[in-house]
């Protein structure tokens, strides 16, 4: 058993985090992530050495970025754009109001690029997102035996990721240990 523990500790595990997908996905389920607990969760449960958080940059959130960095996340800031929300197929259940400005970070390609650039530096990768846009990346990591897990914010992740069910970890299961709680009783 000692040899297994030693070899596991020698592995370098990197987590690549789609912050908007994670944040919106947990909030959609009625809870907010406690980022300090999440960083500890990644370290303790998966042995994550580097947790790289991809976030769309907004000047008014400087203190958030500094806070995330202080918790041990590497924070990669990406330019944002403002778009107008248009409901799909007259969907009355749409979360976005028509013609309401929406800020988008568009970090997906940056995550893919960074995963590929860092490929020689880690033993296993964790992709934190439920976005089907990562299908090809996850498939490639699996083929190269570099995929440890895909952590989704909730059970409503893209059906494109279903072939990777054995790698999927839904954070809903860990809600009680990861959610942000105020000190109010």
N, C-alpha and C positions, 0 to 999 in steps of 0.2 A: 504493500500500500504506500510506503514511503516514496518509492520511485515514481508512482503516478503523481503524487503531490508535487514532487520536485519538477517533473516535466511540465505539469500544468502551470506552475509558477514561472517557468522559463518562457512560456508563451506570452507574446505581446498581443493584447486584445485592444482594439480600437472601436469606439462607438461613433457613428456618424449620424447626427441628429437633425432631422427636419423639424425645427422648433415650431413653425406655424402649424404643421400637421399634428404634432404632439399636443401643443397648447389648445388648439381648437377642438381636437378629438376628445380630449379629456373634459373640456368645458361642455361639449355637446352632450356628454353623459352626466352632467350636473356636478362636476367637481373640478377643483383647481390643483395643479401639480405643485408640490412643495419641492423646489429645485434642489435644496440642500439634501433632502431625503432621496431624491432621484439620483443625485451624483453618488451618494453613499451606496444606494441599491446597485448601481452599475459596478461599483468597485467591489462590494462585498459578494454579490451574487454571481457576477460574471468575470471578475478580475480585470475590469477595464482600466487600462493604463492611461489612455487618452480618450477623452470624451469631447468630440468636436461638435459644437453647436453652431448651426447655420441660421442666421437671423437677418431679416430685412432691416436695414438701418433707418432709424428715425431719430433726429437730434434730441427730441424730448425724452428719449429712453436711455440716455447715456448712463444714468445711475443703475439701470437694470443690467446693462452690459458689464459694467464694473462689478456688480454684485455676482453675476454669473461667473465671471473670471475669478473672483475671490473664492468661489465654491469649488474651483478646480476644473471648470469647463474652459476649453479653448474656444474663444468666440470669434467666428468668422462673420463679419458684417458685409452684407450685400446691398447694393442700391435698390431702392424701392420705386415703384411707379404708382400713380393713382389712376384707377380705371373706374368706369361707370358700370354698376351692376345691372345686368339685363336678365330678367327671369327666363328660365328655360321652359319652352313649351307651355307658356302661361301657367306655370306651376304655382298654385296658390299656397303651397306649403313651403315655398322657397324661403330660406333664412334671410336672404338679402332683399331689401326693398328696391323696386325698380328705380333706376336713375340715381341711386345712392352711391357716393364715392366709396371705393374700396381700395385699400392700400395692399399692394402685392409685392412680395419679396423675390419671387421666382428663384429659389435656391436650388432646385432640382439638378440642373446641369452642373452647378458648382459642387454639389455633393458627389456626383458621379466622377467629376474630374479629380476631386481630392481623394476619393477612394482609390482611383487608379494610380495617381501620383504616389500615394503612400503604400501601395501594394507590397513592395519589398520590405517595408518596415514593420509589418504586423504579421502575426501568425493567423489570427482570426479577426473577422469584422462583424460588428453588429450594426444593422441598419435600423434606425428608429424612425419609422414612418409606416403608414398604412396605404401609401400612395402607389397605385399601379404603374406609375411612370418609372418605378424602380425595378420592374420585372426583369429587364435585360441585365441590369447590374447584378441583381440577386442571383439570377441564373448563372452568370459568369463566375461569381464568387463561389457558388456551389460547385461548379465544374472544376474549379481550381482548388477545391477543398479549403477555401478561405472563409466560408460563411459559418458563423457560430449561431446567430439568431437574427430574426426580424422581429423587432419589438413594435407592436402596433398600439396606438392609444386606446383603442376599444375593439369590440368584436365586429364593428362595421368597417372593416378594411376592404380594399379593392378585391373583387373576385379574381382579378388577374394574379393575385398572390396565392390563390388556393393551392397550386401545385407545390408550394413550399410550406404547407401546413405543419409539417414536423419541425420546422424551424420557428414557427410563429409563437410569440409570447404576447398575450393580451394584457395590457396594464390594468384593465378592469378588475382582474383577479387580485391585483395588488393595491387596489384603491385605498383600503383602510390604512396601509402602511405608508403610502406615498402622497396622500392628499394633504393639502394645506389646511391647517386648522388655526383659527384665531383663538386667542386666550379667553374670549367671551364664553360664559356658560349659559 
